[in-house]
Amino acid sequence: MNGHWIEDWRPEEPAFWAVTGRRIAARNLVCSVFVEHLAFSLWSIWSVVVVSLPAAGFHFGLNQLFWLVSLPNLLGAALRLPYTLAVSRFGGRNWTVASTLLLLVPCAMLIVAVTSHGSYGLFLLAAASAGVGGGNFASSTANISFFYPRARKGSALGLNAAGGNVGVAIGQLLVPVLVTAGTGVHIAYAGAFYAAFVVLAAACALLFMDNLRTATAEIGAQAAAARRRDTWLVSLLYVGTFGSFVGYSFALPLLIRNQFPAVHGGWYAWLGALVGSLVRPAGGWLADRVGGARVTLCSFALMAGAAALVVAGERGGSFPVFFGAFLALFVTSGAGNGSTYRMIPAIFDRREAAAALGIAAAVGALGGFGVSRALATSIGHTGAADAAFCGFIAYYALCFLVTWCRYRRRTPAAAAEPVRELVRV
C-alpha cells in the first residue's frame, strides 16, 4: 500500500483474499454503506417533504408536487455514468469523499427554499439538486465491485445497495419527526440534520477507505459495453426492478395522501422502502445460489400480480389491500434488484462488468422518473392511478419474456451468443 492507494489487489486468489483482501474489502464496504445510506436519504428527501409543504404554508398543485418528487430521479440518472467513470479516474476513496461533500448542496438548497419562501422555480432547483444522491449509488457500486471476488460480488453489491436503499425508509420515517419538532412545521431542520451527518460520512471515507490502482473502467470498456445487446437488455430489466423500487418509494407518500386522504401516509409509506431494502441482499444471495435469471423471472411474475392487487385495492377503496399489495411490490422489486444486478458480473467479463453496471444503474434510475410521471399523469387525467399500474403490469410482462427468452430458455441460436455462466445467470 502507498498511503491510501493499494497497488496489489488479487481478490480472486484464495490465499490473498483470506489473509488480506477480506478485511480491507469489508472496511471499505462498511464506509460505503454509510455514505450510500445518507445519499439515498437525501435523494428521496423530497418524497416526504412535499407532504409537509401545505402545513408549512406552501400551496402547490398535485402535478407540481409530483414534479418535485420526480426531478431528483432525472438528475440522479444523468449523473450515474460520469460518477461511475470517476472511480477509475480519481480513485474510489477520493471520489467517495468528494461526492459525499456534494451532498451538502441539496441540504443547503432545501434550507434556502423553505426559509426564503422562494418561487416554485427555486423549489424545482432545490429538488433537482437532490439528484446528486442518486449519482452516488453508481460510483459506490462500481467501486465495491472491484474489491470483491466474482463469487462474492452478488452478496457484497446487495449489502451495499440495501444500506443505501434503506436510507429512503429511514428518511421517510425521520423527516416528519424532524420537521415537526417544537412548535409548527420547520422543514429546514431536516436539511440541517442531514448536513451534519454528511460531514461525518466524508470524514469516515477520508480516513478509512482505499483507492485501488487496479480499479479501471476505461472509455473503451464503456464503449464495448454500450455495443453489447445484453447491456441494454439488462438495463431494461433494471428499469423494471430498481426503477419500480425508486419510483414507488418516492411517490408513495404523496399517492397515499391523494388517494386515501383520511389515512396518515407518513405512518405507513416508509415501511415499503424498508422491506424493499432489506430483501435486496436476499435477492443477490439467492441469485448466487440458484441463478439470477430464475430469481428475476419469479420477481417479475409476482410484481405483476401485486400491481394488479394495488389496482383492486384502489378501486375498492380498501387501504389495507392497497397498502398490502404495495408492500408485496416492494418485496418483489427489492429481490429483483439484487438478482438483476447479480446477473451482470455473470454475463460480462471483468473489464466490461463495471461499465455495464454504470449503464444499467443510469437507465434504471430513469425508470423511477417514469413511474412518478406516469402516476401523476394517470391521476391528473382520470383521478386514479389505475392506468399507470396497467402500464406497469404490461412492462413487467415484457421483462419476464426478455428474461425467459434471453437468459433462461437456451435455444441453439441463443447458445451461440456470448452469455457466460448461464447456469448461474
MARTOR-831396 format. One line per field, with one value per residue (C-alpha): residue number from 1; x, z, y negated; residue in one letter. Coordinates in Angstrom, 1 decimal, m for minus. Layout:
// MARTOR-831396
lumdo = [NUM; ...]
x = [X; ...]
z = [Z; ...]
y = [Y; ...]
seba = [A; ...]
This chain:
// MARTOR-831396
lumdo = [1; 2; 3; 4; 5; 6; 7; 8; 9; 10; 11; 12; 13; 14; 15; 16; 17; 18; 19; 20; 21; 22; 23; 24; 25; 26; 27; 28; 29; 30; 31; 32; 33; 34; 35; 36; 37; 38; 39; 40; 41; 42; 43; 44; 45; 46; 47; 48; 49; 50; 51; 52; 53; 54; 55; 56; 57; 58; 59; 60; 61; 62; 63; 64; 65; 66; 67; 68; 69; 70; 71; 72; 73; 74; 75; 76; 77; 78; 79; 80; 81; 82; 83; 84; 85; 86; 87; 88; 89; 90; 91; 92; 93; 94; 95; 96; 97; 98; 99; 100; 101; 102; 103; 104; 105; 106; 107; 108; 109; 110; 111; 112; 113; 114; 115; 116; 117; 118; 119; 120; 121; 122; 123; 124; 125; 126; 127; 128; 129; 130; 131; 132; 133; 134; 135; 136; 137; 138; 139; 140; 141; 142; 143; 144; 145; 146; 147; 148; 149; 150; 151; 152; 153; 154; 155; 156; 157; 158; 159; 160; 161; 162; 163; 164; 165; 166; 167; 168; 169; 170; 171; 172; 173; 174; 175; 176; 177; 178; 179; 180; 181; 182; 183; 184; 185; 186; 187; 188; 189; 190; 191; 192; 193; 194; 195; 196; 197; 198; 199; 200; 201; 202; 203; 204; 205; 206; 207; 208; 209; 210; 211; 212; 213; 214; 215; 216; 217; 218; 219; 220; 221; 222; 223; 224; 225; 226; 227; 228; 229; 230; 231; 232; 233; 234; 235; 236; 237; 238; 239; 240; 241; 242; 243; 244; 245; 246; 247; 248; 249; 250; 251; 252; 253; 254; 255; 256; 257; 258; 259; 260; 261; 262; 263; 264; 265; 266; 267; 268; 269; 270; 271; 272; 273; 274; 275; 276; 277; 278; 279; 280; 281; 282; 283; 284; 285; 286; 287; 288; 289; 290; 291; 292; 293; 294; 295; 296; 297; 298; 299; 300; 301; 302; 303; 304; 305; 306; 307; 308; 309; 310; 311; 312; 313; 314; 315; 316; 317; 318; 319; 320; 321; 322; 323; 324; 325; 326; 327; 328; 329; 330; 331; 332; 333; 334; 335; 336; 337; 338; 339; 340; 341; 342; 343; 344; 345; 346; 347; 348; 349; 350; 351; 352; 353; 354; 355; 356; 357; 358; 359; 360; 361; 362; 363; 364; 365; 366; 367; 368; 369; 370; 371; 372; 373; 374; 375; 376; 377; 378; 379; 380; 381; 382; 383; 384; 385; 386; 387; 388; 389; 390; 391; 392; 393; 394; 395; 396; 397; 398; 399; 400; 401; 402; 403; 404; 405; 406; 407; 408; 409; 410; 411; 412; 413; 414; 415; 416; 417; 418; 419; 420; 421; 422; 423; 424; 425]
x = [0.0; 1.1; m0.9; m4.5; m3.6; m3.4; m1.1; m1.5; m5.1; m5.8; m9.3; m9.7; m6.7; m8.0; m4.8; m4.7; m8.4; m8.2; m5.2; m5.5; m8.4; m11.4; m10.5; m9.8; m12.9; m15.1; m13.8; m14.4; m17.9; m18.9; m17.9; m19.6; m22.9; m22.8; m22.3; m24.9; m27.4; m27.1; m27.1; m30.4; m31.9; m31.2; m32.1; m35.5; m36.0; m38.5; m40.8; m41.7; m41.0; m43.8; m46.3; m45.4; m45.3; m49.0; m48.8; m45.7; m47.6; m46.6; m49.6; m48.6; m50.9; m50.7; m48.8; m46.3; m45.7; m45.1; m42.5; m40.7; m40.8; m39.7; m36.8; m34.3; m34.6; m33.9; m30.7; m29.7; m29.9; m27.9; m25.1; m24.7; m22.5; m20.0; m20.0; m19.1; m16.1; m15.0; m13.9; m11.3; m10.2; m9.8; m9.8; m12.7; m11.8; m11.0; m14.2; m16.3; m15.0; m15.8; m19.2; m20.2; m19.4; m21.5; m24.5; m24.2; m25.7; m29.2; m29.1; m28.4; m30.8; m33.6; m32.9; m32.8; m36.0; m38.2; m36.7; m36.8; m40.3; m38.9; m40.7; m41.7; m38.8; m36.4; m38.2; m37.7; m34.0; m33.7; m35.5; m33.3; m30.1; m31.1; m30.3; m26.6; m27.6; m28.7; m25.4; m23.5; m25.0; m23.3; m19.8; m20.3; m21.4; m18.6; m16.0; m17.2; m17.4; m13.6; m12.9; m14.7; m14.1; m16.6; m18.3; m19.0; m20.0; m23.7; m23.8; m21.5; m23.3; m26.6; m25.5; m24.1; m27.3; m29.5; m27.6; m28.3; m31.9; m32.9; m31.9; m35.2; m37.2; m35.2; m35.6; m39.3; m39.6; m37.3; m38.1; m41.8; m40.5; m37.7; m39.9; m42.5; m40.0; m41.1; m44.0; m45.1; m43.5; m39.8; m38.7; m35.3; m34.5; m34.3; m31.6; m29.5; m29.8; m28.5; m25.8; m24.1; m24.1; m22.8; m19.7; m19.2; m19.5; m17.0; m14.5; m15.0; m14.4; m11.3; m9.8; m10.9; m11.4; m8.8; m8.2; m7.4; m4.8; m6.3; m9.8; m10.1; m13.1; m11.7; m13.7; m13.1; m14.8; m17.8; m18.0; m17.7; m20.4; m22.6; m22.3; m23.4; m27.1; m27.0; m26.2; m29.4; m31.5; m30.3; m30.9; m34.5; m34.8; m33.3; m35.8; m38.5; m36.8; m34.8; m36.9; m40.0; m38.4; m37.3; m40.4; m42.7; m40.6; m40.6; m44.3; m46.0; m46.3; m48.0; m50.0; m51.4; m52.3; m54.1; m55.9; m56.6; m56.8; m58.2; m55.0; m51.9; m49.4; m46.4; m47.1; m47.0; m45.1; m41.6; m42.4; m42.5; m38.9; m37.8; m38.9; m37.7; m34.3; m34.0; m34.9; m32.4; m29.4; m31.6; m32.2; m28.4; m27.8; m30.4; m29.2; m25.7; m27.1; m29.9; m29.2; m30.1; m32.4; m34.6; m35.0; m35.6; m38.3; m40.2; m39.8; m41.4; m44.3; m45.0; m44.7; m47.3; m49.7; m49.0; m49.6; m53.0; m53.9; m52.9; m55.5; m58.1; m57.4; m57.6; m60.8; m62.4; m61.4; m59.6; m56.4; m55.3; m55.5; m53.9; m51.0; m50.5; m50.2; m47.7; m45.6; m45.6; m44.4; m41.6; m40.5; m40.5; m38.9; m36.2; m35.4; m35.4; m32.9; m30.5; m30.9; m30.8; m27.6; m26.1; m26.7; m24.3; m21.0; m22.1; m22.8; m19.9; m16.1; m14.4; m13.3; m16.8; m18.8; m18.2; m19.2; m22.3; m23.2; m22.9; m25.1; m27.8; m27.7; m28.3; m31.1; m32.7; m32.9; m34.7; m37.4; m38.0; m38.7; m41.0; m43.0; m43.6; m44.6; m46.9; m48.7; m49.0; m50.4; m52.8; m54.2; m54.3; m56.4; m58.6; m58.4; m56.9; m53.6; m55.2; m54.0; m50.4; m50.5; m51.9; m48.9; m46.5; m48.1; m47.5; m43.9; m43.3; m44.7; m42.2; m39.4; m40.5; m40.4; m37.0; m35.5; m37.0; m36.0; m32.5; m31.3; m33.3; m34.6; m31.5; m32.2; m29.4; m29.3; m29.1; m26.5; m24.1; m24.4; m21.6; m23.6; m21.3; m22.1; m25.7; m26.5; m25.8; m27.1]
z = [0.0; m0.7; 1.6; 0.7; m2.7; m3.0; m5.8; m5.5; m5.4; m6.2; m4.8; m7.0; m5.3; m2.2; m0.1; m0.8; m0.1; 3.2; 4.6; 3.2; 0.9; 3.0; 5.8; 3.5; 1.4; 4.5; 5.8; 2.5; 2.3; 5.7; 4.9; 1.5; 3.1; 5.5; 2.6; 0.5; 3.3; 3.5; m0.3; m0.7; 2.2; 0.6; m2.9; m1.7; 0.9; m1.3; m1.4; 2.2; 2.2; m0.3; 2.1; 4.7; 2.4; 2.8; 6.6; 6.2; 4.1; 0.6; m1.6; m4.8; m7.1; m7.3; m10.6; m9.2; m6.1; m8.4; m10.3; m7.1; m6.4; m10.0; m10.7; m8.3; m10.3; m13.5; m12.3; m10.5; m13.7; m15.6; m13.1; m12.8; m15.9; m15.1; m11.4; m12.5; m14.5; m11.7; m9.6; m12.1; m12.8; m9.2; m7.0; m5.1; m1.8; m3.3; m5.2; m2.3; m0.2; m3.0; m3.9; m0.2; 0.3; m2.7; m0.7; 1.3; m1.8; m1.5; 2.2; 1.7; m1.2; 0.9; 3.7; 1.4; m0.5; 2.6; 4.7; 1.9; 0.8; m2.7; m6.0; m7.3; m9.7; m6.7; m5.2; m8.5; m8.4; m4.8; m5.6; m8.6; m6.6; m4.5; m7.6; m6.6; m4.0; m6.9; m8.6; m5.6; m6.0; m9.3; m8.2; m4.9; m6.8; m9.3; m6.5; m4.3; m7.3; m7.7; m4.1; m4.1; m5.9; m8.5; m6.3; m3.6; m5.7; m5.5; m1.8; m1.4; m4.0; m2.4; 1.0; m0.4; m2.2; 0.7; 3.0; 0.6; m0.2; 3.5; 3.7; 1.8; 4.6; 7.4; 5.8; 5.3; 9.0; 10.4; 8.3; 9.6; 13.1; 12.5; 10.8; 13.5; 16.4; 18.7; 17.6; 14.0; 10.9; 10.2; 7.1; 7.3; 10.3; 8.0; 5.9; 8.9; 10.4; 7.3; 6.7; 10.0; 9.1; 5.6; 7.1; 9.4; 6.4; 4.4; 7.3; 7.6; 3.9; 4.1; 7.0; 6.4; 2.6; 0.0; m3.7; m5.9; m8.6; m10.4; m10.5; m14.1; m16.2; m19.5; m22.0; m24.3; m21.8; m21.7; m25.5; m25.6; m23.1; m24.8; m28.0; m26.3; m26.7; m23.2; m21.7; m22.9; m22.1; m18.5; m18.3; m19.5; m16.7; m14.1; m15.1; m14.0; m10.7; m9.5; m11.3; m9.7; m6.2; m6.6; m8.3; m5.8; m2.8; m4.0; m5.0; m2.3; 0.5; m2.0; m3.5; m0.2; 0.7; m2.5; m2.9; 0.8; 2.4; 5.7; 6.2; 7.6; 4.9; 6.9; 9.4; 6.6; 3.5; 5.0; 5.5; 1.8; 1.2; 4.3; 3.3; m0.3; 1.0; 3.5; 0.9; m1.7; m0.2; m0.1; m3.9; m4.5; m2.1; m3.7; m7.2; m6.2; m5.3; m7.8; m10.6; m11.2; m14.1; m12.0; m9.2; m11.7; m13.5; m10.3; m9.2; m12.4; m12.2; m8.6; m9.3; m12.0; m9.6; m6.8; m9.2; m10.1; m6.4; m5.9; m8.6; m6.9; m3.6; m5.0; m7.0; m3.9; m1.6; 0.7; 2.1; 3.7; 0.3; m1.4; 1.0; 1.5; m2.3; m2.3; 0.4; m1.9; m4.8; m2.7; m1.6; m5.1; m6.7; m3.9; m4.6; m8.3; m7.7; m6.2; m8.7; m11.8; m10.6; m9.8; m13.5; m14.8; m13.4; m14.7; m18.2; m18.8; m18.4; m15.6; m17.9; m19.1; m15.9; m14.1; m17.3; m17.7; m14.1; m14.6; m17.7; m16.1; m13.0; m15.0; m17.1; m14.1; m12.3; m15.3; m14.5; m11.2; m13.0; m15.4; m12.6; m10.8; m14.0; m15.1; m11.7; m12.0; m15.5; m14.7; m11.6; m13.4; m16.3; m14.5; m10.8; m10.2; m10.6; m12.4; m15.9; m14.7; m13.0; m16.0; m17.9; m15.2; m15.5; m19.2; m18.7; m16.1; m18.6; m21.2; m18.8; m17.9; m21.6; m22.1; m19.1; m20.2; m23.8; m23.4; m20.1; m19.3; m22.4; m24.3; m28.0; m30.4; m31.8; m28.3; m27.3; m29.8; m28.0; m25.6; m22.4; m19.9; m16.9; m17.9; m15.1; m12.6; m14.6]
y = [0.0; m3.6; m5.8; m5.1; m3.7; 0.1; 1.2; 5.0; 6.4; 10.0; 10.9; 14.0; 15.7; 17.6; 17.0; 13.3; 13.0; 14.9; 13.1; 9.5; 8.9; 9.8; 7.4; 4.5; 5.1; 5.3; 2.0; 0.2; 1.8; 0.5; m3.0; m2.8; m1.6; m4.6; m7.1; m5.4; m5.5; m9.3; m9.7; m7.8; m9.7; m13.0; m11.7; m10.8; m13.6; m15.5; m12.5; m13.2; m17.0; m17.5; m16.1; m18.7; m21.7; m22.6; m22.7; m24.9; m27.4; m26.3; m25.5; m23.8; m21.8; m17.9; m17.9; m20.5; m18.3; m15.3; m17.2; m17.9; m14.2; m13.3; m15.7; m14.1; m10.8; m12.6; m14.3; m11.2; m9.1; m11.7; m11.7; m7.9; m7.4; m10.1; m9.1; m5.5; m6.7; m9.0; m5.9; m4.9; m8.4; m9.7; m6.6; m5.1; m6.7; m10.1; m10.2; m9.0; m11.9; m14.4; m13.0; m12.9; m16.5; m17.3; m16.1; m19.3; m21.1; m19.6; m20.2; m23.8; m24.2; m22.7; m25.2; m28.2; m27.2; m26.8; m29.6; m32.2; m31.2; m31.3; m30.8; m27.4; m27.6; m27.7; m24.7; m22.8; m23.7; m22.6; m19.3; m18.6; m19.1; m16.1; m14.1; m14.1; m11.5; m9.2; m9.6; m8.4; m4.9; m4.3; m5.2; m3.3; m0.2; m0.4; m0.9; 2.0; 4.3; 4.0; 5.1; 8.4; 11.7; 12.8; 15.4; 12.8; 9.8; 10.6; 10.5; 7.5; 5.4; 6.4; 5.3; 2.0; 1.3; 2.3; 0.0; m2.8; m1.8; m1.7; m5.4; m6.1; m4.4; m6.0; m9.4; m9.0; m8.0; m10.7; m13.7; m14.1; m13.9; m16.4; m19.0; m18.9; m19.2; m22.0; m24.3; m24.4; m22.9; m23.6; m21.8; m23.4; m21.2; m18.2; m19.9; m20.9; m17.4; m15.6; m18.2; m17.2; m13.5; m14.2; m15.9; m12.8; m10.4; m12.3; m12.2; m8.4; m7.9; m10.1; m8.1; m4.5; m3.9; m3.0; m3.6; m0.6; m1.1; 1.9; 0.3; m0.7; m1.4; m2.7; m4.6; m1.6; 0.7; m1.7; m1.8; 2.0; 2.5; 0.0; 2.1; 5.2; 6.1; 7.6; 4.2; 2.8; 5.9; 6.0; 2.2; 2.8; 5.3; 3.0; 0.3; 2.8; 3.7; 0.7; m1.8; m0.4; m0.5; m4.1; m5.3; m3.7; m4.8; m8.4; m8.6; m6.5; m9.2; m11.6; m8.8; m7.8; m11.4; m11.9; m8.6; m7.9; m11.4; m10.0; m7.9; m9.5; m8.3; m9.2; m6.4; m3.8; m4.9; m4.3; m0.6; 0.0; m1.3; 0.6; 4.0; 3.5; 2.5; 5.4; 8.0; 6.8; 8.6; 11.8; 11.4; 11.2; 14.1; 16.3; 15.4; 16.5; 19.9; 20.7; 18.2; 14.6; 15.3; 17.7; 15.1; 12.3; 14.3; 15.0; 11.4; 10.0; 12.5; 11.6; 7.9; 8.1; 9.8; 7.3; 4.4; 5.9; 6.1; 2.4; 1.5; 3.7; 2.0; m1.5; m0.7; 0.9; m1.9; 0.6; m0.9; 2.5; 4.2; 1.3; 1.0; 4.7; 5.1; 2.2; 4.0; 7.0; 4.8; 3.6; 7.0; 8.4; 5.4; 5.5; 9.1; 8.4; 5.5; 7.9; 10.7; 8.5; 6.8; 10.2; 11.2; 8.5; 9.9; 13.3; 12.0; 9.7; 10.1; 8.2; 5.4; 4.6; 5.5; 2.2; 0.3; 2.3; 1.7; m2.0; m2.0; 0.2; m2.0; m5.1; m3.7; m2.1; m5.4; m6.8; m4.2; m6.0; m9.2; m7.4; m5.8; m9.1; m10.9; m8.0; m8.2; m12.0; m11.8; m9.0; m10.8; m14.1; m12.7; m10.1; m10.9; m7.4; m5.6; m2.6; m3.4; m3.8; m0.4; 1.3; m0.1; 1.2; 4.7; 4.7; 3.7; 6.4; 8.9; 7.7; 8.0; 11.6; 12.5; 11.0; 12.8; 16.1; 15.9; 14.5; 15.8; 19.0; 20.7; 21.9; 22.4; 23.5; 19.9; 18.4; 20.9; 19.2; 15.9; 14.8; 15.0; 16.7; 18.9; 19.4; 21.8; 19.1; 16.2]
seba = [M; N; G; H; W; I; E; D; W; R; P; E; E; P; A; F; W; A; V; T; G; R; R; I; A; A; R; N; L; V; C; S; V; F; V; E; H; L; A; F; S; L; W; S; I; W; S; V; V; V; V; S; L; P; A; A; G; F; H; F; G; L; N; Q; L; F; W; L; V; S; L; P; N; L; L; G; A; A; L; R; L; P; Y; T; L; A; V; S; R; F; G; G; R; N; W; T; V; A; S; T; L; L; L; L; V; P; C; A; M; L; I; V; A; V; T; S; H; G; S; Y; G; L; F; L; L; A; A; A; S; A; G; V; G; G; G; N; F; A; S; S; T; A; N; I; S; F; F; Y; P; R; A; R; K; G; S; A; L; G; L; N; A; A; G; G; N; V; G; V; A; I; G; Q; L; L; V; P; V; L; V; T; A; G; T; G; V; H; I; A; Y; A; G; A; F; Y; A; A; F; V; V; L; A; A; A; C; A; L; L; F; M; D; N; L; R; T; A; T; A; E; I; G; A; Q; A; A; A; A; R; R; R; D; T; W; L; V; S; L; L; Y; V; G; T; F; G; S; F; V; G; Y; S; F; A; L; P; L; L; I; R; N; Q; F; P; A; V; H; G; G; W; Y; A; W; L; G; A; L; V; G; S; L; V; R; P; A; G; G; W; L; A; D; R; V; G; G; A; R; V; T; L; C; S; F; A; L; M; A; G; A; A; A; L; V; V; A; G; E; R; G; G; S; F; P; V; F; F; G; A; F; L; A; L; F; V; T; S; G; A; G; N; G; S; T; Y; R; M; I; P; A; I; F; D; R; R; E; A; A; A; A; L; G; I; A; A; A; V; G; A; L; G; G; F; G; V; S; R; A; L; A; T; S; I; G; H; T; G; A; A; D; A; A; F; C; G; F; I; A; Y; Y; A; L; C; F; L; V; T; W; C; R; Y; R; R; R; T; P; A; A; A; A; E; P; V; R; E; L; V; R; V]
